[in-house]
Amino acid sequence: MVKTQSLKRDLGLVCSLILNIFFLFKVGGEWNLSWSKRAASEAEAVAAISCSGHGRAYLDGLVLDGNEGPACECNTCYGGPDCSHFFPDCAVNADGGDPLFLEPFWMQQAASSALLVAGWHRMSYSYGDQSTISQELERHIRKLHDIVGNAATEGRYVVFGAGSTQLLNAAVYALSPDNSSSPARVVASIPFYPVYELQTDIFNSVDFQFQGDTSLWKNKSDSDTEVIEFVTSPNNPDGQLNKAVLHGPNVKAIHDHAYYWPHFTAIPAPADSDVMVFTLSKLTGHAGSRFGWAIIKDKVIYQRMVTYIALNTMGVSRDSQLRALKLIKSSSCNGRKGDI
Ligand SMILES: Cc1ncc(COP(=O)(O)O)c(C=O)c1O
C-alpha cells in the first residue's frame, strides 16, 4: 500500500515536471528562448552596424571610448568610423589568398550558418569516445565529398588539423623515415606555395629537409633517398591541376587539394591519392576558424599524423569543429550526389 502511494507520488512529480518544462519553453507552438536570447540579440545588433559596405563590426571587435558597441573594421583602402572614407592612393594586396569574397554568400545564409555556443559547450579535452575528432563532423565531411564528387573517402581515415597548414607538416612528419641516417627530401614543383618550404625549414628536422624544385629529382627518384613530393592541385599560384612528377618505391606524395572545389575549378574525377589535404579556408572561406582535414589511405600514416596533431595541439579546437560542422551542413544540406 505504502509502495503504491509512493509510486503514485513519483509519477505525479514526473508528470508535473514534464508539463512545467513544456509550458516554460513552448508557448503557442514556438520555443520561448531563455538564456540564448541575450546572445542572439547581441549578435544581431553587431551585424546591423553599418560600415558602409566597406567593412564589418564583430562581436569581439574593439570597443572605442564613447562607443556602445564594437567599432567598424574597414576593408583595405577604406577608413573612418563607418568605413565610408576611400583612400584612392592605397596599395592593394594581390599576393594574399584571404577568401573574403565569400562573405556576401554567408550573409545570404545568415540563418542557416549562425551558431549559438553555450558557455559549457565541450569543455573537455576529448569527445565522449576519448578522441579529439567529432564523429558527426567527420560524417558530414565524407558526405560532402560524396555530393561534390571531388574525393574518394570510402575505406579511408580522416584526420583533422588546425587549418591544412598543420596537416601539411603532420603529413611530412608521417611520411618521413624514423631514425634514418638520411633525411627525406621534400620537394615541390615551381611555382609552389611558399609555406611548404618555410614550414619544412623551420622545423629543422633530422628526418626531413626541403630540397627545392621537384624537377631536380626527376632522374634521382630511384635512388635510396626517400623523397616527399608536394602535389598541389589546383596549384597556388597558377591554378594548374598538377599531377605527381616523381614515381618509385622511395617516393611519397602529399596532395594539397585546398582549391579542389567546384567554385575554383572543374572536377573531372574524385581525387584518389594516398594522402590528400583539404581546408575549410578555401571551401567555405572561413580561414579564421583554422580547420582542415586529411584523407589517408594507410593506417600507419594516419596514426603517425594523429600522434603529431595530439602532441602539437591536442587536437583541433572543439569550437572550430562545431563551427565547421554548421558551415558544412549549411553548404550541403540540400545536396544530392552530383549536385554542384
Ligand atoms: C595551396 C594551399 N594550401 C594550403 C593553404 C593553407 O590553408 P589553411 O588556411 O588551411 O592553413 C593555402 C592557403 O592559402 C594554400 O593556398
PDBQT file of the ligand as one rigid body, heavy atoms in Angstrom, charges set to zero:
ROOT
HETATM    1  C1  LIG A 401      47.658  25.612 -51.695  1.00  0.00    +0.000 C 
HETATM    2  C2  LIG A 401      47.391  25.972 -50.280  1.00  0.00    +0.000 A 
HETATM    3  N1  LIG A 401      47.490  25.019 -49.352  1.00  0.00    +0.000 NA
HETATM    4  C3  LIG A 401      47.261  25.296 -48.058  1.00  0.00    +0.000 A 
HETATM    5  C4  LIG A 401      46.936  26.564 -47.638  1.00  0.00    +0.000 A 
HETATM    6  C5  LIG A 401      46.747  26.832 -46.175  1.00  0.00    +0.000 C 
HETATM    7  O1  LIG A 401      45.419  26.857 -45.812  1.00  0.00    +0.000 OA
HETATM    8  P1  LIG A 401      44.897  26.781 -44.318  1.00  0.00    +0.000 P 
HETATM    9  O2  LIG A 401      44.163  28.045 -44.074  1.00  0.00    +0.000 OA
HETATM   10  O3  LIG A 401      44.007  25.599 -44.263  1.00  0.00    +0.000 OA
HETATM   11  O4  LIG A 401      46.046  26.600 -43.382  1.00  0.00    +0.000 OA
HETATM   12  C6  LIG A 401      46.828  27.588 -48.568  1.00  0.00    +0.000 A 
HETATM   13  C7  LIG A 401      46.481  28.960 -48.156  1.00  0.00    +0.000 C 
HETATM   14  O5  LIG A 401      46.484  29.904 -48.883  1.00  0.00    +0.000 OA
HETATM   15  C8  LIG A 401      47.066  27.288 -49.938  1.00  0.00    +0.000 A 
HETATM   16  O6  LIG A 401      46.982  28.235 -50.880  1.00  0.00    +0.000 OA
ENDROOT
TORSDOF 0
